[in-house]
Amino acid sequence: MNLELKTINTSLNLQSRAEGIAELLKESIAKNSRIAYTSDWALFEAYCNSFSLIALPATPVVVADFLSNVRTNKGARYKPSSLQRFLVSIKRTHKRNGYIDPTSNDIIHELMRGIRRSDTRSKRQAQAMKLNKLIEKVSYMPKTNKALRDKALLLIGFGGAFRRSELASLMVSDVQETDYGIAITVQRSKTDQTGKGMIKSFVYGRLPEHCPVRVIKQYIERFELKPDEPLFLRVRKGDIIVRKALGGDGVNGIVKRYFPELSAHSMRAGFITETARKGRSIPEIMQQTGHRSQEQVANYIRLEQNIKNNAIVGLF
């Protein structure tokens, strides 16, 4: 129990009430973030132990030593963004235990600046899925349960610019019929940690065989999905429906089954590039993607714009 919870427990003198507050404090951070913080702190603590350094409380020099040496771990070089997350984990652990934050120091700030400047790797961006290739794939899928599930996921994933974690967490109750098609509510996402939720809208397409609205309705009906069930279920060998949620890795696996060179994020990237090609503005695109920064969306569009406005077009 850390210092904050010890103080709560002592002042209330009731273990059950202290545990209730502890649970709410725990819920203030998303589950994936909690897992990452725990893993990061374990790495820092193990590093300190291996060199007989004190992890808690640590000094800025110890943190700087950790950053400079952990950049390569078994040959895998950490990104600056990962190192920044390590700092957040170290800061959080110190503050929650009543110690001074060793990361809020000029040494650390300057070290991170140097790390970013020396990081010469180009940022890898997910390859965008092409809409015409997607339509080609879904148009010739067999009539099996698995194929219908895959078809619904690919069309919804692309049309809604979903992250794979969002697709995996959807419930049937998140899908609502509208006059124009359907609306899917994302209860919580990477950029919405407080659970305000956002709505992704779908309108009826021109052709039924690759219309996201018609296909998801067909899928829900055939799988006899109930409102309190996960939207995307597992299908095991023999085309047998398993009434358990498809996880994030399962979402990625479906994309790779039909597009081996792509990933689940390629659906999101594909939505951005395809809608930009059709002249949609960045704010319009962001309404569906849920991005908080226009710059993030613009990064996906730049390659497309580079060719569109390049003097080499029509030269040869």
C-alpha positions as CSV (number, residue, x, y, z in Angstrom):
1,M,0.0,0.0,0.0
2,N,1.5,3.4,-1.0
3,L,1.7,6.4,1.3
4,E,-1.5,8.0,0.0
5,L,-3.6,4.9,0.8
6,K,-1.9,4.4,4.2
7,T,-2.9,8.0,5.0
8,I,-6.5,7.4,3.9
9,N,-6.6,4.1,5.9
10,T,-5.3,5.7,9.0
11,S,-7.5,8.8,8.9
12,L,-10.7,6.8,8.2
13,N,-9.6,3.9,10.5
14,L,-11.8,1.6,8.4
15,Q,-10.2,-0.8,6.0
16,S,-13.3,-1.3,3.8
17,R,-13.8,2.4,3.3
18,A,-10.2,2.9,2.4
19,E,-10.4,0.1,-0.1
20,G,-13.4,1.8,-1.7
21,I,-11.4,5.0,-2.2
22,A,-8.5,2.9,-3.5
23,E,-10.7,1.3,-6.1
24,L,-11.9,4.7,-7.3
25,L,-8.3,6.0,-7.5
26,K,-7.5,2.9,-9.6
27,E,-10.4,3.6,-12.0
28,S,-9.0,7.2,-12.6
29,I,-6.6,5.6,-15.0
30,A,-7.4,3.4,-18.0
31,K,-6.7,-0.3,-17.6
32,N,-4.1,-0.4,-20.4
33,S,-2.3,2.7,-18.9
34,R,-2.2,1.0,-15.4
35,I,-0.6,-2.1,-17.0
36,A,1.9,0.0,-18.8
37,Y,2.8,2.0,-15.7
38,T,3.3,-1.2,-13.7
39,S,5.5,-2.7,-16.4
40,D,7.6,0.5,-16.8
41,W,8.2,0.8,-13.0
42,A,9.2,-2.9,-12.8
43,L,11.8,-2.2,-15.6
44,F,13.2,0.8,-13.8
45,E,13.3,-1.0,-10.4
46,A,15.0,-4.0,-12.0
47,Y,17.6,-1.7,-13.6
48,C,18.3,0.0,-10.4
49,N,18.7,-3.3,-8.5
50,S,21.1,-4.6,-11.1
51,F,23.4,-1.7,-10.5
52,S,22.8,-1.4,-6.7
53,L,21.0,2.0,-7.2
54,I,18.0,3.2,-5.2
55,A,14.8,3.2,-7.2
56,L,12.5,4.8,-4.6
57,P,13.3,7.6,-4.0
58,A,15.5,8.0,-7.1
59,T,17.7,11.0,-7.9
60,P,17.6,12.8,-11.3
61,V,21.1,11.4,-12.0
62,V,19.8,7.8,-11.5
63,V,16.9,8.5,-13.8
64,A,19.2,10.0,-16.4
65,D,21.5,7.0,-16.1
66,F,18.5,4.7,-16.7
67,L,17.3,6.6,-19.8
68,S,20.7,6.7,-21.4
69,N,21.4,3.0,-20.9
70,V,17.9,1.5,-21.5
71,R,17.6,3.1,-24.9
72,T,18.9,-0.3,-26.2
73,N,17.4,-3.4,-24.6
74,K,18.5,-6.7,-26.0
75,G,19.1,-5.0,-29.3
76,A,15.7,-3.4,-29.6
77,R,16.0,0.4,-29.5
78,Y,13.3,2.2,-27.5
79,K,11.5,5.1,-29.2
80,P,11.6,8.5,-27.5
81,S,7.9,8.2,-26.9
82,S,8.5,5.0,-24.9
83,L,11.2,6.7,-22.8
84,Q,8.8,9.5,-22.2
85,R,6.3,7.0,-20.9
86,F,8.9,5.6,-18.6
87,L,9.3,9.0,-17.1
88,V,5.6,9.4,-16.5
89,S,5.6,6.0,-14.7
90,I,8.6,7.0,-12.5
91,K,7.0,10.4,-11.7
92,R,3.7,8.8,-10.9
93,T,5.2,6.2,-8.6
94,H,7.2,8.8,-6.7
95,K,4.3,11.2,-6.2
96,R,1.9,8.5,-5.1
97,N,4.4,7.4,-2.5
98,G,5.0,10.9,-1.2
99,Y,8.4,11.5,-2.7
100,I,9.7,14.4,-4.8
101,D,9.5,13.8,-8.6
102,P,13.0,13.2,-9.9
103,T,11.9,13.6,-13.5
104,S,11.0,17.3,-13.2
105,N,14.6,18.4,-13.6
106,D,16.7,20.3,-16.2
107,I,19.0,17.3,-16.5
108,I,16.2,15.1,-17.6
109,H,14.6,17.7,-19.9
110,E,17.9,18.3,-21.7
111,L,18.6,14.6,-21.9
112,M,15.3,13.9,-23.5
113,R,15.8,16.8,-26.0
114,G,19.1,15.2,-27.0
115,I,17.5,11.8,-27.3
116,R,14.9,13.1,-29.6
117,R,17.4,15.0,-31.8
118,S,19.6,11.9,-32.1
119,D,16.7,9.6,-33.0
120,T,17.2,9.5,-36.7
121,R,14.7,6.8,-37.5
122,S,11.9,7.8,-39.7
123,K,8.4,7.5,-38.2
124,R,6.7,4.4,-39.5
125,Q,3.1,5.0,-40.5
126,A,0.6,2.3,-41.2
127,Q,0.1,1.6,-44.8
128,A,-3.4,2.7,-45.9
129,M,-6.0,0.2,-47.0
130,K,-7.3,0.9,-50.5
131,L,-11.1,1.2,-50.7
132,N,-11.2,-0.5,-54.1
133,K,-9.2,-3.5,-52.8
134,L,-11.5,-3.8,-49.7
135,I,-14.6,-3.8,-51.9
136,E,-13.0,-6.4,-54.2
137,K,-12.2,-8.7,-51.2
138,V,-15.6,-8.4,-49.5
139,S,-17.5,-8.9,-52.8
140,Y,-16.2,-12.5,-53.2
141,M,-16.3,-13.8,-49.7
142,P,-18.1,-17.2,-49.1
143,K,-21.4,-17.4,-47.2
144,T,-20.0,-18.8,-44.0
145,N,-20.4,-17.3,-40.5
146,K,-16.8,-16.5,-40.3
147,A,-16.7,-14.7,-43.6
148,L,-19.8,-12.7,-42.7
149,R,-18.3,-11.7,-39.4
150,D,-15.1,-10.7,-41.2
151,K,-16.9,-8.8,-43.9
152,A,-18.9,-6.8,-41.3
153,L,-15.8,-6.0,-39.3
154,L,-13.8,-4.8,-42.3
155,L,-16.5,-2.6,-43.7
156,I,-17.4,-1.1,-40.3
157,G,-13.7,-0.8,-39.3
158,F,-12.9,1.1,-42.5
159,G,-16.0,3.2,-42.7
160,G,-15.8,4.2,-39.0
161,A,-12.0,4.7,-39.0
162,F,-11.9,2.5,-35.8
163,R,-8.9,1.6,-33.8
164,R,-8.8,-2.1,-33.2
165,S,-9.3,-1.7,-29.4
166,E,-12.5,0.2,-30.2
167,L,-13.8,-2.5,-32.5
168,A,-13.0,-5.2,-29.8
169,S,-14.8,-3.3,-27.1
170,L,-18.1,-2.6,-29.0
171,M,-21.3,-4.0,-27.7
172,V,-24.5,-4.7,-29.8
173,S,-26.2,-2.0,-27.7
174,D,-23.7,0.5,-29.1
175,V,-25.4,0.1,-32.6
176,Q,-28.5,2.1,-33.2
177,E,-30.7,2.5,-36.3
178,T,-31.2,5.9,-37.7
179,D,-33.2,7.3,-40.6
180,Y,-30.1,7.4,-42.7
181,G,-28.5,4.1,-41.6
182,I,-26.9,3.4,-38.3
183,A,-24.9,5.2,-35.6
184,I,-22.3,3.4,-33.5
185,T,-21.3,4.8,-30.1
186,V,-17.7,4.3,-29.0
187,Q,-18.0,4.4,-25.2
188,R,-14.3,4.9,-24.5
189,S,-11.2,5.2,-26.7
190,K,-7.5,6.1,-26.6
191,T,-8.3,9.8,-26.8
192,D,-11.3,9.7,-24.6
193,Q,-10.1,8.3,-21.2
194,T,-13.0,9.8,-19.3
195,G,-15.6,8.0,-21.3
196,K,-17.5,10.9,-22.8
197,G,-18.1,8.7,-25.9
198,M,-18.3,9.6,-29.5
199,I,-20.7,8.6,-32.3
200,K,-19.6,7.3,-35.7
201,S,-22.3,7.6,-38.3
202,F,-22.9,5.3,-41.3
203,V,-25.3,5.9,-44.2
204,Y,-26.7,3.3,-46.6
205,G,-24.3,2.5,-49.5
206,R,-25.1,2.3,-53.2
207,L,-24.6,-1.5,-53.5
208,P,-26.0,-3.9,-50.9
209,E,-23.0,-6.4,-51.0
210,H,-20.6,-3.9,-49.6
211,C,-22.8,-1.5,-47.7
212,P,-21.6,-1.4,-44.1
213,V,-25.2,-0.7,-42.8
214,R,-26.8,-3.6,-44.6
215,V,-23.9,-6.0,-43.9
216,I,-23.8,-5.3,-40.1
217,K,-27.6,-5.7,-39.9
218,Q,-27.3,-9.1,-41.7
219,Y,-24.5,-10.1,-39.4
220,I,-26.4,-9.2,-36.2
221,E,-29.5,-11.1,-37.4
222,R,-27.6,-14.3,-38.5
223,F,-25.6,-14.4,-35.3
224,E,-28.8,-13.7,-33.2
225,L,-26.9,-11.1,-31.2
226,K,-28.5,-9.7,-28.0
227,P,-28.0,-6.1,-26.9
228,D,-25.8,-7.1,-23.9
229,E,-23.4,-9.2,-26.1
230,P,-20.1,-8.1,-27.7
231,L,-20.7,-6.9,-31.3
232,F,-17.9,-9.0,-32.8
233,L,-17.8,-12.6,-31.7
234,R,-15.3,-15.3,-32.2
235,V,-15.9,-18.1,-34.7
236,R,-14.0,-21.4,-34.2
237,K,-13.0,-24.2,-36.5
238,G,-16.1,-25.8,-38.1
239,D,-17.7,-22.3,-38.5
240,I,-19.1,-22.5,-35.0
241,I,-20.0,-19.2,-33.3
242,V,-18.4,-18.7,-29.9
243,R,-20.3,-16.2,-27.8
244,K,-17.1,-14.4,-26.6
245,A,-15.7,-11.1,-27.7
246,L,-13.1,-10.9,-30.4
247,G,-10.0,-9.3,-28.9
248,G,-7.7,-6.7,-30.4
249,D,-5.3,-9.3,-31.7
250,G,-8.2,-11.1,-33.3
251,V,-9.2,-7.9,-35.1
252,N,-5.7,-7.5,-36.4
253,G,-5.6,-11.2,-37.5
254,I,-8.8,-10.7,-39.6
255,V,-7.2,-7.8,-41.5
256,K,-4.0,-9.8,-42.1
257,R,-6.0,-12.8,-43.3
258,Y,-7.2,-10.8,-46.3
259,F,-4.4,-8.2,-46.5
260,P,-1.2,-9.8,-45.2
261,E,0.9,-6.7,-45.8
262,L,-1.5,-4.5,-43.7
263,S,-2.6,-4.1,-40.1
264,A,-5.8,-3.2,-38.3
265,H,-4.6,0.5,-38.3
266,S,-4.5,0.4,-42.1
267,M,-8.4,0.6,-42.1
268,R,-8.2,3.9,-40.1
269,A,-5.4,5.2,-42.4
270,G,-7.3,4.1,-45.5
271,F,-10.5,6.0,-44.4
272,I,-8.4,9.2,-44.0
273,T,-6.6,9.0,-47.3
274,E,-9.8,7.9,-49.3
275,T,-12.0,10.7,-47.9
276,A,-9.3,13.3,-48.4
277,R,-9.0,12.2,-52.0
278,K,-12.7,12.8,-52.4
279,G,-12.2,16.4,-51.1
280,R,-13.4,16.1,-47.5
281,S,-11.9,18.6,-45.2
282,I,-9.8,17.7,-42.2
283,P,-12.5,18.8,-39.7
284,E,-15.0,16.6,-41.5
285,I,-12.6,13.6,-41.4
286,M,-11.9,14.2,-37.7
287,Q,-15.6,14.0,-36.9
288,Q,-15.4,10.3,-37.8
289,T,-11.9,9.4,-36.7
290,G,-12.0,11.2,-33.4
291,H,-8.5,12.6,-33.7
292,R,-7.8,15.6,-31.4
293,S,-5.1,17.1,-33.6
294,Q,-5.4,18.3,-37.2
295,E,-1.7,17.6,-37.6
296,Q,-2.2,13.9,-36.9
297,V,-4.7,13.7,-39.7
298,A,-2.6,15.8,-42.0
299,N,0.3,13.4,-41.6
300,Y,-1.8,10.7,-43.4
301,I,-2.8,13.0,-46.2
302,R,0.6,14.4,-47.1
303,L,1.8,11.5,-49.3
304,E,-1.4,11.7,-51.2
305,Q,-1.2,15.5,-51.7
306,N,2.5,15.2,-52.7
307,I,1.5,13.2,-55.8
308,K,-1.6,15.2,-56.5
309,N,0.2,18.5,-56.6
310,N,3.5,17.3,-57.9
311,A,4.9,18.8,-61.2
312,I,5.9,15.3,-62.3
313,V,2.3,14.3,-63.0
314,G,1.8,14.1,-66.8
315,L,5.5,14.7,-67.5
316,F,6.3,11.4,-69.1
